[in-house]
Amino acid sequence: MASQLQSRLPINQDLLLMQKGTMMRKVRSKSWKKLRYFRLQDDSMTVWHARQAGGSAKPSFSISDVETVREGHESELLRSLAEEFPLEQGFTVVFHGRRSNLDLVANSVEEAQIWMQGLRLLVDFVTSMDQQEQLDQWLSDWFQRGDKNQDGRMSFPEVQRLLRLMNVEMDQEHAFQLFQAADMSQSGALEGEEFVEFYKALTHRAEVQELFENFSADGQKLTLLEFVDFLREEQKEGEHASDLALELIDHYEPSDNGKLRHVLSKDGFLSYLCSKDGDIFNPACLPIYQDMTQPLSHYYINSSHNTYLVGDQLCGQSSIEGYIRALKRGCRCVEVDIWDGPSGEPIVYHGHTLTSRILFKDVMATVAQYAFQTSDYPVILSLENHCSWEQQQVMAHHLTEILGEKLLSATLDGLLPMQLPSPEALRRKILVKGKKLRMLEELEEEEALESELEAEQQVELELDAQFESEPQELSPCNKDEKEKKSKPILCPSLSALVVYLKSVSFYSFAHSREHYHFYEISSFSETKARSLIKEAGNEFVQHNTWQLSRVYPSGLRTDSSNYNPQELWNAGCQMVAMNMQTAGLEMDICDGFFHQNGGCGYVLKPDFLRDAQSSFHPEKPISPFKAQTLLIQVISGQQLPKEDSTKERSIVDPLVRVEIFGIRPDTTRQETSYVENNGFNPYWGQSLCFRVLVPELALLRFVVKDYNWKSRNDFIGQYTLPWTCMQQGYRHIHLLSKDGTSLHPASIFVHISTQEGLEVDES
């Protein structure tokens, strides 16, 4: 429990001072600053706050929710208040997911240092916890919540309340029997270790016990040979099952004697099943495992739209925080909309809207700092340049001075002359995507083409074109000549920084083949891209084998909602830009897909999307020679959170929905029935069957919902992964929240099996 965890923490003066508490200013805006008393609780795992020392306190945050702690000068909000107090007195607590940062200002530099150092120590400690320690901490948190009078002991009424908080409805007589059995001291209350025993009895899993006994001759242990049989027959581990069995026993068997005898106990077996090795996501896909030496056009690239926005597209806040969050989560293409600003300094915001403004040079400083913290592979700056000649020169200056050697300013030597460089060749380089000055012969060629198009082509205007910042797909015959003449001329120093990613207008695939080069890139609105997939899906696939395509959300998505990126990936589009600030199904798909390959932001496309002669059409898939059938048995759930944790008396009625996303015929979903009044250890035991034509493009999404007959079922948790990263056998799926953060220890237990072809014996 917590006392055991605390014994591992070094005796630290900072933590002792934090436990005494400190008055600090909580800052939400330039005009909202309130004094609050912050105190680290005795468990060293939670921070509470009150209006004053000794006042009524309430939880502020848990250490497990903290991603990092930044110094005051890294916060744009605190920097805006630099005239009121020294930045050294401020710091920022950054949380996992989309929770807003907490900006605090201490009364002295020394106090700020104490809190920063102490919080960082605790965050490192939590990060280093193993699976059992995480569970111990989770139990300790529940014990604190259940111990209503905070006397370190829990009476039966407190236990009953705790059960409701833990999302389990249990027969009172049965609960009292478990309580008495755990109360070894017969004191009428449970203390720390007694509560652990009560929890073990509460979480006994009959389905795991039965599985264990199916492979164990004596029902007490799995011998090495028995465990090898399980790994080979059920987990489909194949030839290396014998070596793997020894590794897993050594890692997960809690008994030293068991390790020496090469046997696995029930506890060791359960520990393995709940671990990353027993996870549905194949551990072999977690590091960088793909070939990173192919041209950029052969990869999907994790891309962001209007990266500077942390809210909606009309009135939302522009913030460098958008760039930090995107880059930290593995995004490799960020968008920068630049306009003329005051005092000769270019600014970034969503033009012709009420979104706030930030300085271009601050964006570049942020990119320089965070570009390669998560991934070493290249970052692409998608510049939307609306600046005058003078401020373009300033832009070029900031790009070269701030990014320095990270900025790619010349072509690489030793590359094939007709293809883009690879992610490997561009490691730790920042590339500029934007307009580039043309040679005289290119201008003459384009003028001739425009005349030809005006005579032959009647372009259909899109409804949302007036909102788009990138009208790349419109024909030049729709451009007003006066507007064209009034556009600022491109500054040569800025043009020179565009090396491999020259933005060009898209007219047709035939025109691209005849007139464009591999280093040029076109952008498409989601509407245009979808219509091209329907009209010329195979041509789009072939186009994307040699040239990059960027797709961006419709201008009508003023609420920063997202489209499903899957149908664009199906056509091989590399840079499918997402509004990363908006949680939901679409970002679950994006995050789940880019979780593979080390989360580096680059994923190699399937071979049939890299072949310039490919016959693949995303709307009319090829003969299903690689088709597979997927059988999923949804067995049970563990410690599912409530949809609304404030409703103490409500218990969830969970069901599991399995969704497949891929080509259109493969996109489907099925769900189990619901289990009434049990979010703690529900059992479904139901099988679902899916037949998939193109598994290489498929993703699976597991969603747990709270059944509600009156309205749409309420979201509890989800997990999304690529088909190619899925492990067969008995697997746990560890659920994530709406904003992608862990809901540990919430999980569902399933059995997965796949078979070649579309016919399968489901008996």
N, C-alpha and C positions, 0 to 999 in steps of 0.2 A: 504494500500500500504506500501512501505518501511518505511515511516515515522512512521506508526503505529507500525510496527515491532520493529523499532529502539527504540521506546519509552519504549518497554519492556526490552531492554538491560540495565543492570546496568551501571551507569557512571563509567568507568574503565580507570585508568591511562595507563594501558598497551595498550588498544585499541587506545587511543589518540596518544601515541607514535608511534604505528604501522601506524596510518594515516599520520604521518609526514614523514615516510619512513626511510629505513635503507639500507646501502650498505652491501651486504653479498656475500660470495663466493658460487656460484652454482657449485656443484661437480657431475660430471658424471663418472669419473674414476680417477685412481691415477695420470693420466697425463692431465686430462681435468678439470680445475678449472678456472672459469671466474667470475670476479666481476660484480654484477648486483645490481641495485637499486630496492628494493621491497617495495611496499606501499599498505597498506590496503585502499581501496576506501572508500569514505564517506558513502556509503550504508552499510558498515561493512560486506558485503556478498561476495565481490570479492577482489582478490589480483592481482595487475598488476606489471609488471616489466619493467625496461628500462636499457640501458647501463650505464646511469648516472642520477643523480638527475636533474629533469627538462627536461630530454631528451624525445624523442618520446617513449611513453609507449604502451604496449599491454597486454591483459589479460594473467595471468599466471594460475590461478585456481579459482574456485568458492568454497566457504566454504561447500556448499552442496555436493561437490565431495570428500570431505576429510573424511576418515574413522577414522584416529587417528593420533596423533603426538608422535613420539618416541624420546627419548634422544639419544645423540650422541654415547654413548657406546653400544647401541643396534644395530647400523648399522655396518655391516661387512666392507662396503666401507669406512666409516669414521674411523673405527678402524685401517684400513690399512694405514691411514695417520696420526696416532697418534703422530708420531715423528715431524710432521710439525706444529701442533697446538693442544691445549688442547681439549680433547673430550667434555668437558663441554661447549665449544663454538659451538658445532655442534648439529643439530637435523634433524629429518627426517619427512617429510610430506607423509603420506601413504594414497593413494586414493582407493576409491571403485573400484571393478572390477580388470581388469588386467593392468591398467595404471601403468607405472613405478613410483617408489618412487622418491621424490624430496629431495635430500640431500643438506643441507645448512649449512654454517659456518659463524657465526656472528663475529664481531670484538672484542666482549667481552662476558664473561659469563653472564653479566647482560642483554645484548641485546638478547642473546639466550633465557634467561628465560622469557623476555618480550614477545617474539614471541611464545614460547611454551605455556605459560599460556594464552595468548590472543587467540591463535588459538583453544586451548582446550575449552575455554569459549564459543567461537562462534560455535564450533562443537556441544557442549552440547545444545546450544540454538536452533540450527537448528533441532537437533534430537527431541527436545521437542515440536516442532511446531505441531499444530493440522492441520486438513485437510484444513480449510479455510486460515490459515496462510501460509501454503505451496503454496496455490493458489495465495495469495497476493504477496508472494515473487516471484513466477513465473511471475506474471504480472509486477512486478517491474523490473525484469530482461528484459522483452520485452520492457518496456517503455524506459529503458536506451539504448537499442539497436536501438529503433525507433527514439529516440530524437537525431537526427544526429548532431545538433549544440550545444547539451548539455545545453539548456537554461531552462529546466524544463517544456517546453511546446511543443506540437506537432502540426505542421501545417498539412493541408490535404495532401500535397505531401509526408511528412514524414509518415503519416498514410498509404498511398498507398504503400510506400516502406515496411512498417512494415507488411502489409497484405501479401506481397510476401514472406517476411522472415518467417511469421507464417504459410506458406504453404497453403494459401487460395487465390483463384482467384475469384474476385467478380466484378459484374457489377459496373462500375465507378459511375453511377448515383445513384444506391442503396447505395453504400458505402458513397457517399456524403450526402445522406439523413440521414443515421445513424450518420455521423459525426456532421451534423447540430443539430440533435436532442440531441446529447450528449453535445454540446457546449452551456451549460446553460448561461454562461457569455457573449455569443455572441462576443467573442474576436477573433474568427477566428482560435483558437488553443485550443487543449485539455490539461488541467492540470490533476493532479493525479486522483481525484475522478471522473472527467469527463471521463477520459480514462477508469475507471472501468465501468461506465455506457455504454460506447461504446462497451466494451468487452461483457457485459451482453447481449446487443442487438445482437452482433455478434454471441454469442454462444447460442441463443435461440434454444431449442431443441423441435421441433414439436412432435417427437415421444414420448417424456416423457410427454409432455402436453396432448397428446391424451390418454396415459395410465392413467394419473392422472384423467382425466375427465371421463374415463370409470368406475371408482370406486367412484367418488365424485358426490353426488346428486346436489350440487350447483356449481360445477366447481371451487370453491375457496379454499376448504379445504377438508381433509379427517377426518371424525369423528372417534372416537375410534373403533366403530363397523365396519365402512367401511374399516379402515386400517387392522383390524383383518381379515375381509373377504379377502382382498388382500393377506395377509401373508399366510392364510390357503389355498386359491384356487390356487394362482399363485406361491407363494414361497415354497409351500409344507412344511410349518413349523409345521403342525400337531397340537397335543394337547396343546402345550405350546404357541400357537399363541397369546392368550389374554395377558399373562404375558409379552411376548416379545414385543407386540405392545406398552405397557406402557413404557418399558425400552427404546425402540427406539425413541419414541416421546420425552421422557425426554432428550435423548442424542443428537438428531439431529434437533429438532424444534428450530429455532433461536429466536422465540418470547416467552418471559416469559408468556404473556397472553395465547398463544397457549398451552404452557406446562400446565398451570393451568386448562385450559378447556379440556385437553387431545385431542387436534386436531393437525393435521399435515398440514402445508401449502405447497405450491408448492416448495418453497425453501427447506423446511425441507425434503420433499419427495425426491427431487433430491440429497440432501446431504446424505440421507440414501442409495440411490441406488449407489452412488459413493464411499461409505465407505467400510470398511472391512466387515461389516455385510451384505452389498450388493454385496460382491465380489464373484466370482465363487468358490474360495477356502473356504471350510467350516471352520469357525473359531474354531470349536470343534476339528479339526485335527492339529491346530497350537501348542498347548502345548503338553507335553508328555501324550498321551492318551492310549497307548498300554500297555499290560502286559509285564513288563521288568524282570520277574522272571523265564523265561524259559531258557533252555540251549543255549549257544552261537550259536550252529548249527541251531537254529530255527529263526535266524535273518539274514537279509541282512545287510552288514556292509560297510559303506562308505569307500572306499579303494583307495589308490593312488599308481601309478607306478613310479619308479625312482623319488621319491618325491623331491630329491635335485636339479633336473634340472628345470630351468626356460626357457629353449630353446629346441633345437633339441637334438637328441640322440648321435650325432657324434661330434659336435663342440660347443654345447650349454654351457651356464654358469651353474656351480654348485653353489648353494647359499642356505644359511640357510633361505632365504626369501621363498623358495619353501615349507619348513616345516611350517613356520609361516602362509602362505596363506592357506595351506591345513588344518591345525589344526583349524584355525579361521573359515573356512567354514564348519566345522563339520566332517572332515575326521577322521576316527578312526583307520585306518591301514596305516602306512607310511613305505616306503621301504628305506633301508640303504645299499648301496654297499660299503663294507670296504676292503681296500687294505693296504699293508705295506707302511708307509710313512717315510719321513726323520726324523732324531732325535728321532727315536723310537716311533713316534706318528702316529697311524693309520689315514688314510685319506679316504674321501668319494668321489667317482666319478664313471663315467661309464667306466668300465675297457676296456682297449685296444682301447680307443677312444681319441679324442683331447679335451674332456670336461674338464673344470677347476676343481681344487681340493679344498676341504674344510676339516678342521680337524674334526675327529669323535667326539672329546670332545666338540667342538662348536655345533655340531648337537644335542648332548645329552643335553647341557645347554639350547638350544632353545626348545627342546621337554619338558624339565622340566618346563620351564617358560610358555609355551603356551598350554600344553596338555589339561588342563581342563578349559580354559577360555570360550569356547563355550559350552562344554558338560562335564558332570561329569562321563560319561560312559567310559569303559576301552579303552585305546589306545594300539594298537598292533604294535610292532617294528618288521618288517619283515627284518631280517638280512641276507644279502648275504655276507658270511664271506670268504674272500680270503687271510687272513692274516697268517703269521707265528705264531708258538707257542708263541714266546715272545710278539708279538703285540696283540695276542688274550688275553694274560694276562692283557695287558694295557686296552684293550676293556672292559674286565670284571671289572677292577678297576674303569674305568670311569662310567660304568653302575651303579655300586653299590654306588659309592661316589656322583655322580652328581644327580642321580634320587632318591637316598635315600629311604625313606619309601614309595614313590610312586611305586617303582619297586616290582612286585610280585616275590618273590624268594622261596616260598614254597606253597604247596597245601593248599586249604582252608578246614577248619574243618566243619563237619556237612553236607556234600554234599552226594547226591546219588553216589554210587561207580562207576556207569557205564555211567555217562554223564557229559558233560562240565558244569562248573558253569555258572550262568546267568549274564547278564550285571549289574543287581542290586547288586548281590553279589560281583562284581568286580569294583564297583564305585571307581573312582579316583585311579585306579591301572593301571600300565603300564606293559604289558606282552611282553616277548621276544619270537618271532617265529624264530626257527633255528634248526640246526643239534644238536643231542644229542648223547653222548657216549652210546653204547649199552652194554647190559649184555652179558656174554659169550654164554648163550644158544641162544640169539637172533642172534649172529654172526654165530653160527653153522647152525641155521635154514636158514639164508639168503644164506649161501654158498650152502646148499643143493638145495634151490630154484633156485639159479643161474644155477646150473648144469642141473636141470630139464628144465628150460626155454631155455637154449642153445640147448637142444636136441629137444624140441618141437616147439619152436617159432622162426619165422623169422620176425624180427621187421622192419617195414617200416620207413626209415629215413625221417624226414621232411626237406623240403628245407631250412626252416629258422632256423633249429636247431643250425647251426654254429654261429648264432647271439645271441642266447638266453643265459641269465645268469642263468636260472633255468631249467636245463634239467631233471626235476623231472619225466617226463612221459616216458623217454626212458628206455628200458630194459637194465639190467646190462650186457647182452651179447654184447652190443654195446660199452661198456667202455673198453678202452685200458688198459691192465693190468699195463703197465709201468706208464701210467698217474696216475692210481689209487695209485700205490706205492709211486709216487712222491708227492702226495697231502699232505699238512701239517696235522699232527695229531691234533685232536680237543683238545683244552685245557680244563681240567676238571673244572676249575673255571668258564669258559664261558658256558660249557655244563650244569653246575648246575643251571644256570639262566633260562634255558628253562624248563618250568614247564608243561603248558597245550598245547603248540603248537609246538610239535616236528615235524620237516619236514621229510617226508619220500617219497621215490620214488613211483610212481604209476605204477602198472603192469596190474592189471585188477580189476574189481569190486569184483569178486569172491575171488581174493587174499586178497583184503582189508578186506572183511568179515571174512576170515579165520585167517588172521595173524596180522591185525592191531587193534589198540585200539582207543577209542573215543578221546584221547588227541593228536592224530597224525593228521597231515595235509599234503595234497598233493597239488602241484601246477601244473597248466596246461597252455600251451600256448593257445591262442584263437583258433588256428587251431585244436589242439588236442581236446579241449573242444567241439568245434562244431561237429567234427566227432563222438565223443562219444554220443552227444545228438541225432544225426541221427541214430547211430548204436544201442544204448542201452539207450534211453532217460528215460525209466521208472527206470532202474537200477541206473542211475545217480541221479534221484530224490530221490530214497530210500537211496542211499549212503549219500546224502546231508542232510538227516534227523538226522544222528548221528555223522558225521564227517565233518569238515570244508574243503572247497575247495577254493583255490585261483586261479583266472584266470588272466593272464597278456597279454599285447599286443604283437603281433608278432614282432620279431626282425627286420623284414623288414620295420617296421614303423619308419624309421630313422628320419622322420620329426616330430615325436611326435604326429602323428594323432591318432585318437581313433576309436575303434570299437563301435557298438551299444551294450550297456550292457544288453538290454532287453532280448535277446534270451538266455543269460547265467542265468539271474534271473529266466526265465521261467523254468529252470531245477533245481532251488533251490540253485544255486551256491551263496555262501554268500559274498565272497570277490572278487568282480569283479573290478580289479585295472584299474584306468584311468590316462591318462596323463592330470593332472588338469590344466596345463599351457596353454592348447590348447582349445580355445573357439570353439563352433560349435554345431551342432545338438546333437551329442553324449553327450556332457557335459550338454546341456540343459535338456536332458532326465535324466541324473544323478542328477543334481541339483534340478530339479522339483520333482523327486521321493523322495529325502532325505529332502525336505523342510518340510515334514510332521513329526509328532511325536517330536515336539520341535526342529527339526533340530539337534537331538542329535547324529546322525550318525548310529543309529540302528533302523531297521524297521522289525516288526514281519512278517514272511512269512505267506501266507494263510494256512489254516488248512490242505489242501490236499498236501502241500509241507512239512508238519511237521509230517505226519503219516508214520511210518516206513513200513507199509503195503500198502502204497498208490498205486493205479493203474494208476495214472496220467502219461501220456506221452506227453511232450511238443509238439511233432510233430504230435501226433494223439490224440487230446484232448478227454476227456470223453464226454459222452452224455450231450448236452447243457441244463441241468436242471436249471442252473442259468443264462442262456443266457438273454441278454437284448437288447432292441432297443433304440437308442439314437436319439432324434430329436433336432437339433440346428437351431434356426433362428438367422442368423447373421443380426442384425438390423442396427447399425450405428457405426461410429468411431469418436473419439474426439482428436483434437490437435496432429495428427500424425506428427512426426518429418520428415524432409527431409532425404533421403538417403545420400545426400551430402549437408550439410548446407552451404557450401561455394558458391553454385550456387544460387545466389539471385533470379534469374528470373525463375528458374525451379520449377514447381509444380508437386507433385506426382500424379500418377493414381493408387490409392490403391486397392488391392484385399485381401481377407482373405482366407487362406488355413487352413483347419482343418485336422490334422493328428492323426491317432490312432496307437499306438504301443502296441503290446501284443504278443500272440501266432501268428504263421504265418498266419492262416486264418483271424485273426482279424486286421492285420496290413494293413492299407489302408489310403487313403486321398481323400478329395474332396475340391473344392474351389469355391468361388463366382466369378461372373464377376467383372470387374474393374470399378471404378468410375473415370471419366475423370476430371483431373485438380482440385482435391479437397482433400487435406490432413487434412483440418481443421475440417470439419464436414461431412464426406461422409456418404451417406445412401445407404445400399444394400437391406435390407428387403428380404433376400433369405434364404430358408430352406435347410438343409442338413440332410441326414438320414444315420445312421450307425447301423449295426446289429453285436453284439459282443457276441461270445460264452463264453469267460472266462473273465468277467469284472474285477474279482479280480486281474488280472495281467495286466490290460490295463492302459495306460497313454494317455492323450490328449495333443496335442501340437497345439496351435493357432499361426499362423504365418501371419504377415501382410507384403505384398510385394508391390513394386512399379512396375506396369506392364510396360514391355519394349518389344515391338514386335521384336526388332532387336536382342536381346540377352536374356539370362536368367533373370528372374525378380529379381530386387534388394531387398535385405533384409531391412526391416524397423524396425521390432520388433517382439518379440515372448513371449509366456507364456506357460509353461508346468506344468501339475499337474496329480496326480494319479486319476483314475476313482473314487476310493473309497473316495476321498476328495472333490468331485464335488458337488456343491449345485445346485438344480433345481430352475427354475423360471427366473425372469428378473435379469440378473447379468452383472456386469462390469468385464472386464478382463484387468488388468493394465499391460501394456507391459514392457518388459525388453529388454535391448540392447544386442548386440552380446556377450558382456562379462558379462552378467547377472546383470547389474546395472539397477536401475529404470529409466524409460523414462517419469516420472511424468510430466504433467498430461495425457500423451498419453494413450488411452484405446479404447477398442471396447465394444459395448453393445449388449448383446445376450439374447435369451430366450432358456432355457435348459429344456428338459423333457425326462424322461426315463420310459420305460414300460417293464414289465417282458415278456420274450418270444421273438420270432423273427418276429411275425406278428403284424402289427400295422396299425391303421387307421390314415393316414397322412392328412386327409381332414381338 
